[in-house]
Amino acid sequence: MQSVCVRRLWGSAQVTRLLKVTNINRSVRQLQHKKVMEDDKPWALTSELGEEGFVEDLMPIIKQHFQILCYKDFLQNPQLHGPKIQAVLVWGKTHPTDPSTLRSLPSLKVVANGGVGIDHLDVQYINSLGVKVTNTPGVVSDATADMALGLLLASARKIVQGHQISVDPNTTNHKPQSLMGVEVTGSTMGIIGMGHIGCKIAQRGKGFDMKILYHNRTRRSVEEEQAVGATYCEKMDDLLKESDFVVLAVNLSPETTGLISTRELNLMKPTATLVNISRGRVVDQDALVKALQSETILAAALDVTYPEPLPRDHPLLGLPNVLITPHVGTDTLFTNRKMVQRMVENAVAVLKGQSIPNEVKPK
Amino acid sequence: MEDDKPWALVSGAVEHGSYEDLTPIIKQHFQILCYKDFLQNPQLHGPKIQAVLVWDNIPPTDPSTLRFLPSLKVVANGGVGIDHLDVPYINSLGVKVTNTPGVVSDATADMAMGLLLASARKIVQGHQISVDPNTTNHKPQSLMGVEVTGSTMGIIGMGHIGCKIAQRGKGFDMKILYHNRTRRSVEEEQAVGATYCEKMDDLLKESDFVVLAVNLSPETTGLISTRELNLMKPTATLVNISRGRVVDQDALVKALQSETILAAALDVTYPEPLPRDHPLLGLPNVLITPHVGTDTLSTSRKIVQRMVENAVAVLKGQSIPNEVKPK
């Protein structure tokens, strides 16, 4: 597969020199002309391509508006490459947004995040450099809400264990008592964090005739509550005491770090399951391990941990009542495409001085 | 006083297996004989049996078993599917057959959605990668899933369970198509936003998720075979919570191997369990659970309660909640 980064070696100066050569045939001249047009596009710095970066299918969306330099190549010679970078596109594991990187990007105008969570970005610091920060709310919500319900059902109905038993060549007992699940229909779902994602989780829970409780910094409107049949719990403790499934859908902030710790886990029913699709640090992970080991709660289903991934000897990995997925809450091609489109839209709007769809303003 | 209670023949799983918590419900109305003990001496034990309580196809109700049960009045099934029971034959012995419709529907519909989501979002693979001590790449592109919200769900078999599956799909803003022997009422369709497909072929061509919720009968055996799988989108997933034999399993294996369809998620197979060397077990795009569609304590309890209610009603000559009449 052709390396996109190799193509990036064609800089403007080389193209201009080539254009001055007199006896270039027409097709080559056309190719060079096309290269000049491409070279008018601003440069964006982004994370690795391939397995842990952008899905190949989505690169054309970015290349429609930007020339791309991937972080690995940038690091070969930051002083040379830095000055041309006007946008940093944040995606996947590698976030080239640390102070030392940003300091070598004097032309930087925008840090555009792919995804809604921006707890990994020091917005105030980035803004202090005269650089805007953008994210992609809204477009992530459906896929994330779907993931929350998927984790809830897979945990409740022991789908992972059931599959493993079914396909293991050595299985003799196909229906051990350990496969008995908990009823989802008619149970109580408590959503902590009733934003765009939380509301969509509530809508899906309602489809299962679940009783929906929610806790949020601010109460939603009566219409919004009635639309999903949700009841406000002013005190989070009440939600914790009554829920069969506690679903965390807050963003990570100083206020929500360690929101669920020993005290909160003790308030939960011993038959309750914790579902986390927010950020690992919303949960005191050591407290969670103890609660699961002591059967203080029934189970946990986590798309997010701290760190990601967990160390290979972490106690969470060995617990039978834990389901973990590797932060794939938005990982469908359809949603990834929408995220990349919005990320690029945001970055282009900043560079063109137009109205920015999703600027992250400091608190 | 206990000895006045009638005798019921039951599965070992109920007496002292996975469902033993539910035995007191049965013992409230019956003295129980476990099938394994019955087999020690059928001639001795058989004559006292008035009810057979069938769970997961055990005890069997074939002629070689029933001939030892001269006092039998009722075969009461735990569960709604009775494809394993020869109803005309059993009736010919003067024995009634009952099942437990309705009480199974919520849990089964939940399972259908659980399988659909787990398959679409690669939850089993994601978990295995996350917890494997040897994992180095935690987000391979193989974990990219397919979008559920706004996709098209095609339900084949729109009975009590099918309607509940539709309701759940609607919660995900899925477009709901359905095919059924008879069309549901306008109110029922509107309640779940479902569109009738008179031709099953149209449903197969348009669906992203084909969900089988029929009962097994001569008409539905092999309902989904090579032709039907070829009509499905190559990006579509087959979800089966009905019976294994509704699907031509060999055709399914070929379709999955050739990427004719994207994936399958099966709570039921034929046989159950599959032989340990069956090709379905090794396919990366297959999710299989061991027929646990009703296996929550709450629903299992309701099934046992209804099964016992049915059996008691027959023995007392009272109105029977769920008698299975022959066609």
Interface residues (C-beta under 8 A of the other chain):
Chain A: E51 E52 V55 G92 K93 D142 A143 A145 D146 M147 L149 G150 L151 L153 A154 A156 R157 K158 I159 V160 G162 H163 Q164 I165 S166 V167 P169 N170 T171 H174 K175 P176 Q177 L179 M180 G181 V182 E183 V184 T185 G186 Q203 R204 G205 K206 G207 F208 D209 E308 P309 L310 R312 D313 L317 G318 L323 I324 T325 P326 H327 V328 D331 T332 L333 F334 T335 N336
Chain B: A13 G17 S18 D56 D106 A107 A109 D110 M111 M113 G114 L115 L117 A118 A120 R121 K122 I123 V124 G126 H127 Q128 I129 S130 V131 P133 N134 T135 N137 H138 K139 P140 Q141 L143 M144 G145 V146 E147 V148 T149 G150 Q167 R168 G169 K170 G171 F172 D173 E272 P273 L274 R276 D277 L281 G282 V286 L287 I288 T289 P290 H291 V292 D295 T296 L297 S298 T299 S300
